[in-house]
Amino acid sequence: MPTIMVHHDVKDASHWLASPRRKEVFGPIGVTNIRTFVDPQRSNRVGLVMDVADMDKLNAFMQTKAAADAMEYDGVLPETLVILIQS
């Protein structure tokens, strides 16, 4: 099961940290062990480390309206999204 690291900017880090959406949308597609991070030098830059059972399923999900809606709800700026896969 690969571990991935994701980072992106958000409108409001406090709102993003408190949001239940990550577990709601990622749980059903087999994403587990989600850990959140905030850049201490730039509080609107945040990140996640998580375990992904099926990268194809995650990649397909990220193209859906449900993913776009979750990012909008969380205040994610999608143009800043970077996904790194553990090597």
TORVO-761489 format. One record per atom (N, C-alpha, C, CB): residue number from 1; x, y, z. Coordinates in Angstrom, 1 decimal, decimal comma. Glycine has a CB too. Example, Ala and Ser with C-alpha at 12.3 -4.5 7.8 and 13.67 -1.06 7.14 Angstrom:
BEGIN
R seq     px     py     pz
R   1   13,2   -5,7    7,8
R   1   12,3   -4,5    7,8
R   1   13,2   -3,3    7,8
R   1   11,3   -4,5    9,0
R   2   12,8   -2,2    7,1
R   2   13,7   -1,1    7,1
R   2   12,9    0,0    7,9
R   2   14,1   -0,6    5,7
This chain:
BEGIN
R seq     px     py     pz
R   1    0,9   -1,2    0,0
R   1    0,0    0,0    0,0
R   1    0,9    1,2    0,0
R   1   -1,0    0,0    1,2
R   2    0,9    2,0   -1,1
R   2    1,7    3,2   -1,1
R   2    1,3    4,3   -0,1
R   2    1,8    3,8   -2,5
R   3    2,2    5,0    0,4
R   3    2,0    6,2    1,2
R   3    2,2    7,4    0,2
R   3    2,9    6,3    2,4
R   4    1,3    8,4    0,3
R   4    1,4    9,5   -0,5
R   4    1,5   10,8    0,3
R   4    0,3    9,7   -1,6
R   5    2,1   11,8   -0,2
R   5    2,2   13,1    0,4
R   5    1,5   14,1   -0,5
R   5    3,6   13,5    0,8
R   6    0,6   14,9    0,0
R   6   -0,1   15,9   -0,8
R   6    0,1   17,2   -0,1
R   6   -1,6   15,6   -1,0
R   7    0,4   18,3   -0,9
R   7    0,4   19,6   -0,4
R   7   -0,3   20,6   -1,3
R   7    1,8   20,1   -0,1
R   8   -0,9   21,6   -0,7
R   8   -1,6   22,6   -1,5
R   8   -1,9   23,8   -0,6
R   8   -3,0   22,0   -2,0
R   9   -2,4   24,8   -1,2
R   9   -2,8   26,0   -0,4
R   9   -4,3   26,0   -0,1
R   9   -2,4   27,3   -1,2
R  10   -4,7   26,6    0,9
R  10   -6,1   26,7    1,3
R  10   -6,4   28,2    1,7
R  10   -6,4   25,8    2,5
R  11   -7,7   28,4    1,6
R  11   -8,1   29,8    2,0
R  11   -8,0   30,0    3,5
R  11   -9,6   30,0    1,6
R  12   -8,3   29,0    4,3
R  12   -8,4   29,1    5,8
R  12   -7,9   27,8    6,4
R  12   -9,8   29,5    6,3
R  13   -6,7   27,8    6,9
R  13   -6,2   26,5    7,5
R  13   -7,0   26,0    8,6
R  13   -4,7   26,7    7,9
R  14   -7,5   26,8    9,5
R  14   -8,3   26,4   10,6
R  14   -9,6   25,6   10,1
R  14   -8,7   27,6   11,5
R  15  -10,2   26,2    9,1
R  15  -11,4   25,5    8,5
R  15  -11,0   24,2    7,9
R  15  -12,1   26,4    7,5
R  16   -9,9   24,2    7,2
R  16   -9,4   22,9    6,5
R  16   -9,1   21,9    7,6
R  16   -8,2   23,2    5,7
R  17   -8,4   22,2    8,6
R  17   -8,0   21,3    9,7
R  17   -9,3   20,7   10,4
R  17   -7,1   21,9   10,7
R  18  -10,3   21,5   10,6
R  18  -11,5   21,0   11,3
R  18  -12,5   20,2   10,4
R  18  -12,2   22,2   11,9
R  19  -12,3   20,3    9,1
R  19  -13,2   19,7    8,2
R  19  -13,3   18,1    8,3
R  19  -12,9   20,1    6,8
R  20  -14,5   17,6    8,3
R  20  -14,6   16,1    8,2
R  20  -14,6   15,5    6,8
R  20  -15,9   15,7    8,9
R  21  -14,5   16,4    5,8
R  21  -14,6   15,9    4,4
R  21  -13,5   14,9    4,0
R  21  -14,5   17,1    3,5
R  22  -12,3   15,0    4,5
R  22  -11,2   14,1    4,1
R  22  -11,7   12,7    4,3
R  22   -9,9   14,4    4,8
R  23  -12,1   12,4    5,6
R  23  -12,5   11,0    5,9
R  23  -13,7   10,6    5,2
R  23  -12,7   10,9    7,4
R  24  -14,7   11,6    5,0
R  24  -15,9   11,2    4,3
R  24  -15,7   10,8    2,9
R  24  -16,8   12,4    4,4
R  25  -14,8   11,5    2,2
R  25  -14,6   11,2    0,7
R  25  -13,5   10,2    0,5
R  25  -14,3   12,5    0,0
R  26  -12,5   10,2    1,3
R  26  -11,3    9,3    1,0
R  26  -11,6    7,9    1,7
R  26  -10,1    9,9    1,6
R  27  -12,3    7,8    2,8
R  27  -12,5    6,5    3,4
R  27  -13,1    5,5    2,5
R  27  -13,4    6,7    4,6
R  28  -14,2    5,8    1,8
R  28  -14,9    4,8    1,0
R  28  -14,0    4,3   -0,2
R  28  -16,1    5,4    0,4
R  29  -12,9    5,0   -0,5
R  29  -12,1    4,5   -1,6
R  29  -10,8    3,9   -1,1
R  29  -11,7    5,7   -2,6
R  30  -10,8    3,6    0,2
R  30   -9,6    2,9    0,7
R  30   -8,4    3,7    1,2
R  30   -9,2    1,9   -0,2
R  31   -8,6    5,0    1,4
R  31   -7,5    5,8    1,9
R  31   -7,6    5,8    3,4
R  31   -7,6    7,3    1,4
R  32   -6,4    5,5    4,1
R  32   -6,4    5,4    5,5
R  32   -5,2    6,1    6,1
R  32   -6,3    3,9    6,0
R  33   -5,2    6,2    7,4
R  33   -4,1    6,8    8,1
R  33   -3,7    8,2    7,7
R  33   -2,8    5,9    8,0
R  34   -4,8    9,1    7,6
R  34   -4,6   10,4    7,1
R  34   -4,0   11,3    8,2
R  34   -6,0   11,0    6,5
R  35   -2,9   11,9    7,9
R  35   -2,3   12,9    8,9
R  35   -2,2   14,2    8,2
R  35   -0,9   12,4    9,3
R  36   -2,5   15,3    9,0
R  36   -2,5   16,7    8,4
R  36   -1,3   17,5    8,9
R  36   -3,8   17,3    8,8
R  37   -0,9   18,4    8,1
R  37    0,2   19,3    8,4
R  37   -0,1   20,7    8,0
R  37    1,5   18,7    7,7
R  38    0,5   21,7    8,7
R  38    0,5   23,1    8,3
R  38    1,9   23,7    8,3
R  38   -0,4   23,9    9,3
R  39    2,2   24,4    7,2
R  39    3,5   25,0    7,1
R  39    3,6   26,2    8,1
R  39    3,7   25,6    5,6
R  40    4,6   26,1    9,0
R  40    4,7   27,1   10,1
R  40    5,1   28,5    9,5
R  40    5,6   26,7   11,1
R  41    5,7   28,5    8,3
R  41    6,1   29,8    7,7
R  41    5,0   30,4    6,9
R  41    7,4   29,5    6,9
R  42    4,1   29,6    6,4
R  42    3,0   30,1    5,5
R  42    1,7   29,3    5,9
R  42    3,4   29,9    4,0
R  43    0,9   29,8    6,8
R  43   -0,2   29,1    7,4
R  43   -1,2   28,6    6,4
R  43   -0,8   29,9    8,4
R  44   -1,3   29,2    5,2
R  44   -2,3   28,7    4,2
R  44   -1,7   27,6    3,4
R  44   -2,7   29,9    3,3
R  45   -0,5   27,1    3,6
R  45    0,0   26,0    2,9
R  45   -0,1   24,8    3,8
R  45    1,5   26,2    2,4
R  46   -0,8   23,8    3,4
R  46   -1,1   22,6    4,2
R  46   -0,7   21,3    3,5
R  46   -2,6   22,6    4,7
R  47   -0,7   20,2    4,2
R  47   -0,4   19,0    3,6
R  47   -1,0   17,8    4,3
R  47    1,1   18,8    3,5
R  48   -1,0   16,7    3,6
R  48   -1,5   15,4    4,1
R  48   -0,5   14,3    3,8
R  48   -2,9   15,1    3,4
R  49   -0,4   13,3    4,6
R  49    0,3   12,1    4,4
R  49   -0,8   11,0    4,6
R  49    1,6   11,9    5,3
R  50   -0,9   10,1    3,7
R  50   -2,0    9,1    3,8
R  50   -1,6    7,8    3,1
R  50   -3,3    9,6    3,3
R  51   -2,2    6,7    3,5
R  51   -2,0    5,4    2,8
R  51   -3,1    5,2    1,8
R  51   -1,9    4,3    3,9
R  52   -2,7    4,8    0,6
R  52   -3,7    4,6   -0,4
R  52   -3,7    3,1   -0,9
R  52   -3,4    5,6   -1,6
R  53   -4,8    2,5   -0,8
R  53   -4,9    1,1   -1,2
R  53   -4,9    0,9   -2,7
R  53   -6,2    0,5   -0,6
R  54   -5,4    1,9   -3,4
R  54   -5,5    1,7   -4,9
R  54   -5,3    3,1   -5,5
R  54   -6,9    1,1   -5,3
R  55   -4,1    3,4   -6,1
R  55   -3,8    4,7   -6,7
R  55   -4,7    5,0   -7,9
R  55   -2,4    4,7   -7,1
R  56   -5,1    4,0   -8,7
R  56   -6,0    4,2   -9,8
R  56   -7,3    4,7   -9,3
R  56   -6,1    2,9  -10,6
R  57   -7,8    4,1   -8,3
R  57   -9,1    4,5   -7,7
R  57   -9,0    6,0   -7,2
R  57   -9,6    3,6   -6,6
R  58   -7,9    6,3   -6,5
R  58   -7,7    7,7   -6,0
R  58   -7,6    8,6   -7,2
R  58   -6,5    7,8   -5,1
R  59   -6,9    8,3   -8,2
R  59   -6,7    9,2   -9,4
R  59   -8,0    9,4  -10,1
R  59   -5,7    8,6  -10,3
R  60   -8,8    8,3  -10,2
R  60  -10,1    8,5  -10,9
R  60  -11,1    9,3  -10,0
R  60  -10,8    7,1  -11,1
R  61  -11,0    9,1   -8,7
R  61  -11,9    9,9   -7,8
R  61  -11,5   11,4   -7,9
R  61  -11,7    9,5   -6,4
R  62  -10,2   11,7   -8,0
R  62   -9,8   13,1   -8,0
R  62  -10,3   13,9   -9,3
R  62   -8,3   13,2   -8,0
R  63  -10,8   13,2  -10,2
R  63  -11,4   13,8  -11,4
R  63  -12,9   14,0  -11,4
R  63  -11,1   12,9  -12,7
R  64  -13,5   13,6  -10,2
R  64  -15,0   13,7  -10,1
R  64  -15,5   15,0   -9,5
R  64  -15,4   12,5   -9,2
R  65  -16,8   15,2   -9,7
R  65  -17,4   16,4   -9,1
R  65  -17,4   16,3   -7,6
R  65  -18,9   16,5   -9,6
R  66  -17,5   15,1   -7,0
R  66  -17,4   14,9   -5,6
R  66  -16,1   15,4   -5,0
R  66  -17,7   13,4   -5,2
R  67  -15,0   15,1   -5,7
R  67  -13,7   15,6   -5,3
R  67  -13,6   17,1   -5,4
R  67  -12,6   14,9   -6,1
R  68  -14,1   17,7   -6,5
R  68  -14,1   19,1   -6,7
R  68  -14,9   19,8   -5,6
R  68  -14,6   19,5   -8,1
R  69  -16,1   19,2   -5,3
R  69  -17,0   19,8   -4,2
R  69  -16,3   19,7   -2,9
R  69  -18,3   19,0   -4,2
R  70  -15,6   18,6   -2,6
R  70  -14,9   18,5   -1,3
R  70  -13,8   19,5   -1,2
R  70  -14,4   17,1   -1,1
R  71  -13,1   19,7   -2,3
R  71  -12,0   20,7   -2,2
R  71  -12,5   22,1   -2,1
R  71  -11,1   20,6   -3,5
R  72  -13,6   22,4   -2,7
R  72  -14,3   23,7   -2,6
R  72  -14,7   23,9   -1,2
R  72  -15,4   23,9   -3,6
R  73  -15,4   22,9   -0,6
R  73  -15,9   23,0    0,8
R  73  -14,7   23,3    1,8
R  73  -16,6   21,7    1,2
R  74  -13,6   22,6    1,5
R  74  -12,4   22,7    2,4
R  74  -11,6   24,0    2,1
R  74  -11,5   21,5    2,3
R  75  -11,9   24,7    1,1
R  75  -11,2   25,9    0,7
R  75   -9,8   25,6    0,1
R  75  -10,9   26,7    2,0
R  76   -9,7   24,4   -0,6
R  76   -8,5   24,1   -1,3
R  76   -8,4   24,9   -2,6
R  76   -8,4   22,5   -1,6
R  77   -7,2   25,4   -2,9
R  77   -6,9   26,0   -4,1
R  77   -6,4   25,0   -5,1
R  77   -5,9   27,3   -4,0
R  78   -7,2   24,4   -5,9
R  78   -6,8   23,2   -6,7
R  78   -5,6   23,4   -7,6
R  78   -8,0   22,8   -7,5
R  79   -5,4   24,6   -8,0
R  79   -4,2   24,8   -8,9
R  79   -2,9   24,7   -8,2
R  79   -4,3   26,2   -9,5
R  80   -2,9   24,6   -6,8
R  80   -1,7   24,4   -6,1
R  80   -1,4   23,0   -5,6
R  80   -1,7   25,3   -4,9
R  81   -2,3   22,1   -6,0
R  81   -2,3   20,7   -5,5
R  81   -1,1   20,0   -6,1
R  81   -3,6   20,0   -5,9
R  82   -0,3   19,3   -5,3
R  82    0,8   18,5   -5,7
R  82    0,7   17,2   -4,9
R  82    2,2   19,2   -5,3
R  83    0,8   16,1   -5,6
R  83    0,8   14,7   -5,0
R  83    2,1   14,0   -5,3
R  83   -0,4   13,9   -5,7
R  84    2,7   13,5   -4,2
R  84    4,0   12,8   -4,3
R  84    3,7   11,4   -3,8
R  84    5,1   13,5   -3,5
R  85    4,3   10,4   -4,5
R  85    4,2    9,0   -4,1
R  85    5,4    8,5   -3,5
R  85    3,7    8,2   -5,3
R  86    5,3    7,8   -2,4
R  86    6,5    7,3   -1,7
R  86    7,3    6,4   -2,7
R  86    6,1    6,5   -0,5
R  87    8,6    6,5   -2,7
R  87    9,4    5,7   -3,7
R  87   10,1    4,6   -2,9
R  87   10,4    6,6   -4,4
